[in-house]
Amino acid sequence: MKIIKIHAESPEQEKIETVLEILRQGGTVVYPTDTVYGLGANIFQEKAV
């Protein structure tokens, strides 16, 4: 598990690229919303879904 903190006010391009690569490789991401945590995955990667 890797924790990558991205601040909405000043997102860092390098961190965004890291998250995109995780999703491209079939990984999943967890992110906070106003009320709960969301789960993100690439729907085109069978192992992610």
mmJSON file of the N, C-alpha and C atoms, coordinates in Angstrom:
{"data_MODEL":{"atom_site":{
"group_PDB":["ATOM","ATOM","ATOM","ATOM","ATOM","ATOM","ATOM","ATOM","ATOM","ATOM","ATOM","ATOM","ATOM","ATOM","ATOM","ATOM","ATOM","ATOM","ATOM","ATOM","ATOM","ATOM","ATOM","ATOM","ATOM","ATOM","ATOM","ATOM","ATOM","ATOM","ATOM","ATOM","ATOM","ATOM","ATOM","ATOM","ATOM","ATOM","ATOM","ATOM","ATOM","ATOM","ATOM","ATOM","ATOM","ATOM","ATOM","ATOM","ATOM","ATOM","ATOM","ATOM","ATOM","ATOM","ATOM","ATOM","ATOM","ATOM","ATOM","ATOM","ATOM","ATOM","ATOM","ATOM","ATOM","ATOM","ATOM","ATOM","ATOM","ATOM","ATOM","ATOM","ATOM","ATOM","ATOM","ATOM","ATOM","ATOM","ATOM","ATOM","ATOM","ATOM","ATOM","ATOM","ATOM","ATOM","ATOM","ATOM","ATOM","ATOM","ATOM","ATOM","ATOM","ATOM","ATOM","ATOM","ATOM","ATOM","ATOM","ATOM","ATOM","ATOM","ATOM","ATOM","ATOM","ATOM","ATOM","ATOM","ATOM","ATOM","ATOM","ATOM","ATOM","ATOM","ATOM","ATOM","ATOM","ATOM","ATOM","ATOM","ATOM","ATOM","ATOM","ATOM","ATOM","ATOM","ATOM","ATOM","ATOM","ATOM","ATOM","ATOM","ATOM","ATOM","ATOM","ATOM","ATOM","ATOM","ATOM","ATOM","ATOM","ATOM","ATOM","ATOM","ATOM","ATOM","ATOM"],
"id":[1,2,3,4,5,6,7,8,9,10,11,12,13,14,15,16,17,18,19,20,21,22,23,24,25,26,27,28,29,30,31,32,33,34,35,36,37,38,39,40,41,42,43,44,45,46,47,48,49,50,51,52,53,54,55,56,57,58,59,60,61,62,63,64,65,66,67,68,69,70,71,72,73,74,75,76,77,78,79,80,81,82,83,84,85,86,87,88,89,90,91,92,93,94,95,96,97,98,99,100,101,102,103,104,105,106,107,108,109,110,111,112,113,114,115,116,117,118,119,120,121,122,123,124,125,126,127,128,129,130,131,132,133,134,135,136,137,138,139,140,141,142,143,144,145,146,147],
"type_symbol":["N","C","C","N","C","C","N","C","C","N","C","C","N","C","C","N","C","C","N","C","C","N","C","C","N","C","C","N","C","C","N","C","C","N","C","C","N","C","C","N","C","C","N","C","C","N","C","C","N","C","C","N","C","C","N","C","C","N","C","C","N","C","C","N","C","C","N","C","C","N","C","C","N","C","C","N","C","C","N","C","C","N","C","C","N","C","C","N","C","C","N","C","C","N","C","C","N","C","C","N","C","C","N","C","C","N","C","C","N","C","C","N","C","C","N","C","C","N","C","C","N","C","C","N","C","C","N","C","C","N","C","C","N","C","C","N","C","C","N","C","C","N","C","C","N","C","C"],
"label_atom_id":["N","CA","C","N","CA","C","N","CA","C","N","CA","C","N","CA","C","N","CA","C","N","CA","C","N","CA","C","N","CA","C","N","CA","C","N","CA","C","N","CA","C","N","CA","C","N","CA","C","N","CA","C","N","CA","C","N","CA","C","N","CA","C","N","CA","C","N","CA","C","N","CA","C","N","CA","C","N","CA","C","N","CA","C","N","CA","C","N","CA","C","N","CA","C","N","CA","C","N","CA","C","N","CA","C","N","CA","C","N","CA","C","N","CA","C","N","CA","C","N","CA","C","N","CA","C","N","CA","C","N","CA","C","N","CA","C","N","CA","C","N","CA","C","N","CA","C","N","CA","C","N","CA","C","N","CA","C","N","CA","C","N","CA","C","N","CA","C","N","CA","C"],
"label_alt_id":[null,null,null,null,null,null,null,null,null,null,null,null,null,null,null,null,null,null,null,null,null,null,null,null,null,null,null,null,null,null,null,null,null,null,null,null,null,null,null,null,null,null,null,null,null,null,null,null,null,null,null,null,null,null,null,null,null,null,null,null,null,null,null,null,null,null,null,null,null,null,null,null,null,null,null,null,null,null,null,null,null,null,null,null,null,null,null,null,null,null,null,null,null,null,null,null,null,null,null,null,null,null,null,null,null,null,null,null,null,null,null,null,null,null,null,null,null,null,null,null,null,null,null,null,null,null,null,null,null,null,null,null,null,null,null,null,null,null,null,null,null,null,null,null,null,null,null],
"label_comp_id":["MET","MET","MET","LYS","LYS","LYS","ILE","ILE","ILE","ILE","ILE","ILE","LYS","LYS","LYS","ILE","ILE","ILE","HIS","HIS","HIS","ALA","ALA","ALA","GLU","GLU","GLU","SER","SER","SER","PRO","PRO","PRO","GLU","GLU","GLU","GLN","GLN","GLN","GLU","GLU","GLU","LYS","LYS","LYS","ILE","ILE","ILE","GLU","GLU","GLU","THR","THR","THR","VAL","VAL","VAL","LEU","LEU","LEU","GLU","GLU","GLU","ILE","ILE","ILE","LEU","LEU","LEU","ARG","ARG","ARG","GLN","GLN","GLN","GLY","GLY","GLY","GLY","GLY","GLY","THR","THR","THR","VAL","VAL","VAL","VAL","VAL","VAL","TYR","TYR","TYR","PRO","PRO","PRO","THR","THR","THR","ASP","ASP","ASP","THR","THR","THR","VAL","VAL","VAL","TYR","TYR","TYR","GLY","GLY","GLY","LEU","LEU","LEU","GLY","GLY","GLY","ALA","ALA","ALA","ASN","ASN","ASN","ILE","ILE","ILE","PHE","PHE","PHE","GLN","GLN","GLN","GLU","GLU","GLU","LYS","LYS","LYS","ALA","ALA","ALA","VAL","VAL","VAL"],
"label_asym_id":["A","A","A","A","A","A","A","A","A","A","A","A","A","A","A","A","A","A","A","A","A","A","A","A","A","A","A","A","A","A","A","A","A","A","A","A","A","A","A","A","A","A","A","A","A","A","A","A","A","A","A","A","A","A","A","A","A","A","A","A","A","A","A","A","A","A","A","A","A","A","A","A","A","A","A","A","A","A","A","A","A","A","A","A","A","A","A","A","A","A","A","A","A","A","A","A","A","A","A","A","A","A","A","A","A","A","A","A","A","A","A","A","A","A","A","A","A","A","A","A","A","A","A","A","A","A","A","A","A","A","A","A","A","A","A","A","A","A","A","A","A","A","A","A","A","A","A"],
"label_entity_id":["1","1","1","1","1","1","1","1","1","1","1","1","1","1","1","1","1","1","1","1","1","1","1","1","1","1","1","1","1","1","1","1","1","1","1","1","1","1","1","1","1","1","1","1","1","1","1","1","1","1","1","1","1","1","1","1","1","1","1","1","1","1","1","1","1","1","1","1","1","1","1","1","1","1","1","1","1","1","1","1","1","1","1","1","1","1","1","1","1","1","1","1","1","1","1","1","1","1","1","1","1","1","1","1","1","1","1","1","1","1","1","1","1","1","1","1","1","1","1","1","1","1","1","1","1","1","1","1","1","1","1","1","1","1","1","1","1","1","1","1","1","1","1","1","1","1","1"],
"label_seq_id":[1,1,1,2,2,2,3,3,3,4,4,4,5,5,5,6,6,6,7,7,7,8,8,8,9,9,9,10,10,10,11,11,11,12,12,12,13,13,13,14,14,14,15,15,15,16,16,16,17,17,17,18,18,18,19,19,19,20,20,20,21,21,21,22,22,22,23,23,23,24,24,24,25,25,25,26,26,26,27,27,27,28,28,28,29,29,29,30,30,30,31,31,31,32,32,32,33,33,33,34,34,34,35,35,35,36,36,36,37,37,37,38,38,38,39,39,39,40,40,40,41,41,41,42,42,42,43,43,43,44,44,44,45,45,45,46,46,46,47,47,47,48,48,48,49,49,49],
"pdbx_PDB_ins_code":[null,null,null,null,null,null,null,null,null,null,null,null,null,null,null,null,null,null,null,null,null,null,null,null,null,null,null,null,null,null,null,null,null,null,null,null,null,null,null,null,null,null,null,null,null,null,null,null,null,null,null,null,null,null,null,null,null,null,null,null,null,null,null,null,null,null,null,null,null,null,null,null,null,null,null,null,null,null,null,null,null,null,null,null,null,null,null,null,null,null,null,null,null,null,null,null,null,null,null,null,null,null,null,null,null,null,null,null,null,null,null,null,null,null,null,null,null,null,null,null,null,null,null,null,null,null,null,null,null,null,null,null,null,null,null,null,null,null,null,null,null,null,null,null,null,null,null],
"Cartn_x":[0.851,0.0,0.9,0.489,1.233,0.271,0.682,-0.135,0.428,-0.417,-0.031,-1.016,-0.532,-1.4,-1.344,-2.521,-2.635,-3.554,-3.048,-3.832,-4.621,-5.918,-6.806,-6.419,-5.919,-5.584,-4.328,-3.41,-2.153,-1.662,-2.372,-1.98,-0.63,0.183,1.495,1.393,1.835,1.729,2.369,3.498,4.198,3.343,2.65,1.792,0.588,0.028,-1.099,-0.664,0.513,1.044,1.236,1.675,1.849,0.518,-0.513,-1.842,-2.364,-2.171,-2.607,-1.917,-0.641,0.09,-0.431,-0.772,-1.358,-2.656,-3.5,-4.77,-4.546,-3.588,-3.289,-2.816,-2.151,-1.635,-2.662,-3.888,-4.942,-5.069,-4.414,-4.515,-5.789,-5.99,-7.15,-6.671,-7.515,-7.21,-8.396,-8.098,-9.116,-8.957,-10.083,-10.015,-11.184,-10.955,-12.021,-13.021,-14.267,-15.306,-15.851,-16.933,-17.497,-17.994,-18.444,-19.056,-18.385,-17.867,-17.259,-16.007,-15.37,-14.245,-14.746,-14.199,-14.542,-13.464,-13.815,-12.886,-12.843,-11.649,-11.496,-10.703,-11.093,-10.401,-10.625,-9.778,-9.914,-10.893,-12.058,-13.078,-12.659,-11.62,-11.149,-10.091,-9.707,-8.751,-9.525,-9.649,-10.448,-9.973,-8.659,-8.163,-8.482,-8.735,-9.07,-10.525,-11.36,-12.787,-13.111],
"Cartn_y":[-1.166,0.0,1.235,2.21,3.462,4.611,5.541,6.717,7.903,8.494,9.657,10.772,11.812,12.934,13.99,14.304,15.336,16.424,17.629,18.749,19.385,19.54,20.068,21.481,22.278,23.663,23.773,22.833,22.883,21.467,20.776,19.403,19.375,18.392,18.243,17.256,17.672,16.864,15.487,15.424,14.148,13.15,13.624,12.749,12.282,13.159,12.784,11.718,11.876,10.874,9.53,9.547,8.307,7.592,8.337,7.746,7.195,7.931,7.456,6.15,6.034,4.809,3.638,3.88,2.837,2.343,3.265,2.884,2.155,2.595,1.939,0.505,0.242,-1.092,-1.983,-1.504,-2.315,-2.155,-1.143,-0.892,-0.142,0.052,0.799,1.97,2.973,4.125,4.405,4.918,5.316,6.815,7.528,8.979,9.483,10.533,11.059,11.896,11.829,12.716,13.513,14.213,14.997,14.129,12.908,12.087,10.733,10.117,8.786,8.729,7.584,7.383,6.72,7.134,6.538,5.551,4.643,3.661,3.842,4.015,4.227,3.106,2.732,1.686,1.92,1.32,1.381,0.284,0.659,-0.338,-1.227,-0.842,-1.642,-2.658,-2.661,-3.629,-4.645,-5.864,-6.878,-7.127,-7.16,-7.448,-6.328,-5.131,-4.017,-4.071,-4.633,-4.678,-5.976],
"Cartn_z":[0.0,0.0,0.0,-0.773,-0.885,-0.61,0.226,0.519,-0.255,-1.085,-1.883,-1.552,-0.944,-0.575,-1.667,-2.213,-3.244,-2.706,-2.645,-2.136,-3.281,-3.073,-4.114,-4.548,-3.622,-3.946,-4.803,-4.634,-5.395,-5.714,-6.614,-6.947,-7.669,-7.319,-7.944,-9.103,-10.269,-11.483,-11.311,-10.64,-10.45,-9.665,-8.65,-7.851,-8.661,-9.468,-10.319,-11.317,-11.896,-12.832,-12.139,-10.888,-10.13,-9.954,-9.595,-9.418,-10.747,-11.816,-13.133,-13.505,-13.202,-13.514,-12.681,-11.439,-10.593,-11.217,-11.665,-12.288,-13.609,-14.398,-15.683,-15.49,-14.366,-14.086,-13.391,-13.268,-12.666,-11.168,-10.619,-9.185,-8.838,-7.567,-7.09,-6.24,-6.11,-5.27,-4.351,-3.188,-2.222,-2.02,-2.027,-1.898,-1.053,-0.284,0.567,-0.226,0.204,-0.323,0.869,0.687,1.791,2.945,2.636,3.684,3.906,2.869,2.98,2.114,2.09,1.184,-0.089,-1.23,-2.515,-2.928,-3.812,-4.346,-5.851,-6.402,-7.835,-8.473,-9.69,-10.44,-11.926,-12.73,-14.181,-14.604,-15.101,-15.443,-16.604,-17.323,-18.449,-18.029,-16.753,-16.218,-15.377,-15.873,-15.19,-13.762,-13.54,-12.193,-11.201,-11.693,-10.808,-10.366,-11.211,-10.924,-10.23],
"occupancy":[1.0,1.0,1.0,1.0,1.0,1.0,1.0,1.0,1.0,1.0,1.0,1.0,1.0,1.0,1.0,1.0,1.0,1.0,1.0,1.0,1.0,1.0,1.0,1.0,1.0,1.0,1.0,1.0,1.0,1.0,1.0,1.0,1.0,1.0,1.0,1.0,1.0,1.0,1.0,1.0,1.0,1.0,1.0,1.0,1.0,1.0,1.0,1.0,1.0,1.0,1.0,1.0,1.0,1.0,1.0,1.0,1.0,1.0,1.0,1.0,1.0,1.0,1.0,1.0,1.0,1.0,1.0,1.0,1.0,1.0,1.0,1.0,1.0,1.0,1.0,1.0,1.0,1.0,1.0,1.0,1.0,1.0,1.0,1.0,1.0,1.0,1.0,1.0,1.0,1.0,1.0,1.0,1.0,1.0,1.0,1.0,1.0,1.0,1.0,1.0,1.0,1.0,1.0,1.0,1.0,1.0,1.0,1.0,1.0,1.0,1.0,1.0,1.0,1.0,1.0,1.0,1.0,1.0,1.0,1.0,1.0,1.0,1.0,1.0,1.0,1.0,1.0,1.0,1.0,1.0,1.0,1.0,1.0,1.0,1.0,1.0,1.0,1.0,1.0,1.0,1.0,1.0,1.0,1.0,1.0,1.0,1.0],
"B_iso_or_equiv":[0.0,0.0,0.0,0.0,0.0,0.0,0.0,0.0,0.0,0.0,0.0,0.0,0.0,0.0,0.0,0.0,0.0,0.0,0.0,0.0,0.0,0.0,0.0,0.0,0.0,0.0,0.0,0.0,0.0,0.0,0.0,0.0,0.0,0.0,0.0,0.0,0.0,0.0,0.0,0.0,0.0,0.0,0.0,0.0,0.0,0.0,0.0,0.0,0.0,0.0,0.0,0.0,0.0,0.0,0.0,0.0,0.0,0.0,0.0,0.0,0.0,0.0,0.0,0.0,0.0,0.0,0.0,0.0,0.0,0.0,0.0,0.0,0.0,0.0,0.0,0.0,0.0,0.0,0.0,0.0,0.0,0.0,0.0,0.0,0.0,0.0,0.0,0.0,0.0,0.0,0.0,0.0,0.0,0.0,0.0,0.0,0.0,0.0,0.0,0.0,0.0,0.0,0.0,0.0,0.0,0.0,0.0,0.0,0.0,0.0,0.0,0.0,0.0,0.0,0.0,0.0,0.0,0.0,0.0,0.0,0.0,0.0,0.0,0.0,0.0,0.0,0.0,0.0,0.0,0.0,0.0,0.0,0.0,0.0,0.0,0.0,0.0,0.0,0.0,0.0,0.0,0.0,0.0,0.0,0.0,0.0,0.0],
"pdbx_formal_charge":[null,null,null,null,null,null,null,null,null,null,null,null,null,null,null,null,null,null,null,null,null,null,null,null,null,null,null,null,null,null,null,null,null,null,null,null,null,null,null,null,null,null,null,null,null,null,null,null,null,null,null,null,null,null,null,null,null,null,null,null,null,null,null,null,null,null,null,null,null,null,null,null,null,null,null,null,null,null,null,null,null,null,null,null,null,null,null,null,null,null,null,null,null,null,null,null,null,null,null,null,null,null,null,null,null,null,null,null,null,null,null,null,null,null,null,null,null,null,null,null,null,null,null,null,null,null,null,null,null,null,null,null,null,null,null,null,null,null,null,null,null,null,null,null,null,null,null],
"auth_seq_id":[1,1,1,2,2,2,3,3,3,4,4,4,5,5,5,6,6,6,7,7,7,8,8,8,9,9,9,10,10,10,11,11,11,12,12,12,13,13,13,14,14,14,15,15,15,16,16,16,17,17,17,18,18,18,19,19,19,20,20,20,21,21,21,22,22,22,23,23,23,24,24,24,25,25,25,26,26,26,27,27,27,28,28,28,29,29,29,30,30,30,31,31,31,32,32,32,33,33,33,34,34,34,35,35,35,36,36,36,37,37,37,38,38,38,39,39,39,40,40,40,41,41,41,42,42,42,43,43,43,44,44,44,45,45,45,46,46,46,47,47,47,48,48,48,49,49,49],
"auth_comp_id":["MET","MET","MET","LYS","LYS","LYS","ILE","ILE","ILE","ILE","ILE","ILE","LYS","LYS","LYS","ILE","ILE","ILE","HIS","HIS","HIS","ALA","ALA","ALA","GLU","GLU","GLU","SER","SER","SER","PRO","PRO","PRO","GLU","GLU","GLU","GLN","GLN","GLN","GLU","GLU","GLU","LYS","LYS","LYS","ILE","ILE","ILE","GLU","GLU","GLU","THR","THR","THR","VAL","VAL","VAL","LEU","LEU","LEU","GLU","GLU","GLU","ILE","ILE","ILE","LEU","LEU","LEU","ARG","ARG","ARG","GLN","GLN","GLN","GLY","GLY","GLY","GLY","GLY","GLY","THR","THR","THR","VAL","VAL","VAL","VAL","VAL","VAL","TYR","TYR","TYR","PRO","PRO","PRO","THR","THR","THR","ASP","ASP","ASP","THR","THR","THR","VAL","VAL","VAL","TYR","TYR","TYR","GLY","GLY","GLY","LEU","LEU","LEU","GLY","GLY","GLY","ALA","ALA","ALA","ASN","ASN","ASN","ILE","ILE","ILE","PHE","PHE","PHE","GLN","GLN","GLN","GLU","GLU","GLU","LYS","LYS","LYS","ALA","ALA","ALA","VAL","VAL","VAL"],
"auth_asym_id":["A","A","A","A","A","A","A","A","A","A","A","A","A","A","A","A","A","A","A","A","A","A","A","A","A","A","A","A","A","A","A","A","A","A","A","A","A","A","A","A","A","A","A","A","A","A","A","A","A","A","A","A","A","A","A","A","A","A","A","A","A","A","A","A","A","A","A","A","A","A","A","A","A","A","A","A","A","A","A","A","A","A","A","A","A","A","A","A","A","A","A","A","A","A","A","A","A","A","A","A","A","A","A","A","A","A","A","A","A","A","A","A","A","A","A","A","A","A","A","A","A","A","A","A","A","A","A","A","A","A","A","A","A","A","A","A","A","A","A","A","A","A","A","A","A","A","A"],
"auth_atom_id":["N","CA","C","N","CA","C","N","CA","C","N","CA","C","N","CA","C","N","CA","C","N","CA","C","N","CA","C","N","CA","C","N","CA","C","N","CA","C","N","CA","C","N","CA","C","N","CA","C","N","CA","C","N","CA","C","N","CA","C","N","CA","C","N","CA","C","N","CA","C","N","CA","C","N","CA","C","N","CA","C","N","CA","C","N","CA","C","N","CA","C","N","CA","C","N","CA","C","N","CA","C","N","CA","C","N","CA","C","N","CA","C","N","CA","C","N","CA","C","N","CA","C","N","CA","C","N","CA","C","N","CA","C","N","CA","C","N","CA","C","N","CA","C","N","CA","C","N","CA","C","N","CA","C","N","CA","C","N","CA","C","N","CA","C","N","CA","C","N","CA","C"],
"pdbx_PDB_model_num":[1,1,1,1,1,1,1,1,1,1,1,1,1,1,1,1,1,1,1,1,1,1,1,1,1,1,1,1,1,1,1,1,1,1,1,1,1,1,1,1,1,1,1,1,1,1,1,1,1,1,1,1,1,1,1,1,1,1,1,1,1,1,1,1,1,1,1,1,1,1,1,1,1,1,1,1,1,1,1,1,1,1,1,1,1,1,1,1,1,1,1,1,1,1,1,1,1,1,1,1,1,1,1,1,1,1,1,1,1,1,1,1,1,1,1,1,1,1,1,1,1,1,1,1,1,1,1,1,1,1,1,1,1,1,1,1,1,1,1,1,1,1,1,1,1,1,1]
}}}
